[in-house]
Amino acid sequence: MYILNEKEYIRNILVSNQKPAELSMGYLITLIAKYYFNNATDADSLSELVKKKLSDFEIENYQEYTYHKRIISICQGLFSENIDYRLKEREFVPIYIDEINLINMLPDDRQKKVMFTLFAVARYMECGGWINKKDSKGLSEIFKLANVTLTCAKRNELLHELYKNGYISFGKKIDNLNIQIELKASGETSYKIHEFKNIGNQYIANFKKGFKQCKKCGRVIKITGTNKQYCNSCSKAASAINNIKRIKKCRENKI
């Protein structure tokens, strides 16, 4: 999960006392610890504060002992400076024109969407172009962001093509799937990613003529003569809701 403004995100969560379903416990613990870092004098006091905040969420089946070691490790990491205590506060992640020009040279939409996503994630990570993934699950997340659905074997084939042609490189360790790309942070900004969702579709909608994104779900839709803003599914759902509202209004007017 990639959050541009972590400070605003965790603040809203703490106010609501509700954990978003898509947010992992590890990331939630890290965000809470970073948010309250300046309020604690040491790792022990911070860990106690994190535990209290987690208990306030009343998460189903939550057991403090299950996450005790994780909480201690994160809090100690913050105070030892092994973990950056700062929360991200970004408005957007930029993609530069030189990067877009490189992406546009690729032979098909799948490679273009994946490469666009890799540039976005690498810049978000701020690790010198490295995207650190320990297993195939982490790699699947990249392809999901890129809106590219492939089997594991086909994903590897696509990445091998990018590697063979010099667009990406891999880490030397055989027990991970780390990818590195050369960020080209020069020239003007060609596109600003404000939301880490449907990144591949964002590329198609903005850089492939004749397409745009559905305003509701983010799917790619073909531009027609009409001013179409939604995909067929979202359009039908919106029509159904409007019909219900009209029927309700008619009934109210008859009373």
N, C-alpha and C positions, 0 to 999 in steps of 0.2 A: 504494500500500500504506500502511495506517495502523496504526501500532504504538503502543499506549498506554504501555507501559513499555519505552522504547528501551534503557535501561541494562541491564536484565535480559536483554533480547532479544539484544543484541550480546555480552554477557558469555557467554551460553550458546553462541553461535556460535563465539566465540574458543576456548572450551574444547573444543568438538567438532571445530574446524578444518574445518567443512563449511558451504558456502554453501547456504542454502535456495533451492530452484528458483524460488520466487515472488519472491525479493528481487532487485531490479535491482542492477547493478554500481555505478551512481551512488549509490544509497542505502547500499549496503554500504560504499563508500569514505567517505561522510559519517559514518556511524555509527562506523567505526573511528577516523577522525580526531578526532571529538568525544570518544570514549572515552579516547584517549591525549593529548588536548590539554594537560593539566596536566603530562604527563611530558616535554614538549618545550620547548626554549628559544626556538625560532623556527620559521617555516614550513618551512625547508629540512630541519631535523632531524625535524620531524613527518612530512613527505612521505616521507623515507627509512624511517621507522618504519612508515608505512602500506604502503609497497611491500613491506617485509619480511613484514608480516602477511598481505598478499594472496598472496605467494608460498607461504606455509605452507599455504594452502588447496588448492593443487594443482588449481586450476580448469581443466577441460578447455578447451584452445585459448586459454588466457589468455596474452596478450602484454603485457608491462609497458609497452612504448612506446605501445600503443593507448590506455592510460589515463593516460599521464604528465601531459598537460596538465590533465586533469580533477583528478588528485590535487593538482597544484601549485595550481590555482585554488581548490580547497576549503580547502586548508591556509592559503593566503594570506588567504582570506576570513575564516577563523576568527581569525587574528591581527590582521586589520584591523578586526574586529568587524562586518564586513558580513554574516557568518553567525553566528548565535547558537551559542555553543560548548556550551550546556547540552543534555543528553539529557533527553527527556521521561520522567517517572516518575509516571505516572498509574495510579490504580486503576480509574477509570471516567470516562466523559464523561456529564454530567447533561443530561437534557431536562426543562425546567420545565413546570409545569402550565398556564401561560398559552400555551406553545407547543403542548402537546397539545390544548388547547381550540381553538386556531386551526386545527390540522391536522384535527380532527374536523369542522370546518365545510366542508371540501372535498367536492366532489360524488361522487368515486369512489375506490376503493382505490388505483389507480395514482397519482393525484395525492397521496393521503395518504402512501403509501410513499415517494415521491420527496421530498416536503416534509419528512418525518421524517428522511430521510437527509441532506438539505441542512442541517437544523439540527445534526445530529450532526457532519457534516464541517466546517461553519463554526466550530463551537465547538472542534473539534480543532485547526483551523488557527490560531486566535487572531489573526486579521487583521481585526478589526472587522466580522465578518460576511461577509467576502469569501471566496469559493472561487475560486482562481485556476487556470484551465484554459486551456492554450494551443491545444489542438486538439480535434477530435472524439473522439480516443482517450481523452483525459482525461475528457471528458464521458461516454463510454461506461462508464468505471469507476464513475461516480456511479450510473448506472442499474443496473449489475450489483450494486452494493452494495444498491440499493433492491429487488432482485429483480423488476425490471420489464424485460421483453424487448420492445423496439420497434425498428422501422426508424429510420434517421436522421431521416427526414421526420416520423415520428410523435413522436419524442423532441422535435424542435423545436416541434411543435404543442403538446405538453403544457407545455413550458416557456413558450411564448407565452401559454397560458391562465393560467398562474401569474403571468406578468408583467402581462398585461392586467388581472387582478383585484387587482393590487397586492401580491402575496405575495413577489415577488422583483424585483430590478432588475439591469440588465446594465452592464458597463463601457463606457466611451465609445469605446475603441479597437476598430476593426473587425477587427483581426488576432488577437483572442483571444476566449475564451468565458467571461470572468470573470462570476461571479454573486454578487450580494450579497443577503443576507437580514437582516431586523431581528431580532437575538437578543433574547429576552425573559427575561433572567436575573433574574427576581424571583419571589417566592412560593416555594412548596415544590417540591422535586424530585419529578417524577412518575415518572421512569424513569432507570435508570443503565445505560449501554451499557458492558459489560465486554469486549466483543469486536467488532471492526470486521469483521463477517462476517454476511451475511444480515440486514442492518439493516431492510430492508423487511418481511421475515418476522417480525422481532422486534416491529415495530409491530402487525402483524395478530394475532400470537399473544397480545399483552398488552392490546390495546385494541379488538379486535373480538370480540364475544361468540360463543362456540361454536368457537373455534379455539385451537390451541397449536402449539408447534414440536416436530418430531422431535428427540429427545435426541441423536441421532447426527449427522444430516446438516443439520439446521436447516430442513428443508422445513416448510411449514405443513400441519397435519393437522386434520381436523374432529374435535371432541370427540364421542365416542359414549358409550353407556351403560357400555361396558367401560373399564377404566383403561388405555387405549391410550397408550403412550409413544413408539412408533416408527412411521414411515411404512411402507407395505407393502414397499417395496424393502429397507429396513434390517431389517425384521422377518423377511423371507425369508432375508436374508443371515445374520442372527443364528441362525435356526433351523437353517440348513445347517451352521454352525460347531458348534452344540450337538450336532447329529446325529453329526458327525465325532468329537467328543469322547466321545460315548456309545459309539460303535462301538469306538473305541480302548480305552476303559476295559473294555468287555466282553471284548475280546481279551486284555487284560492280566490280567484275573481268571481266564481260562481256562488261562493259562500256569502 
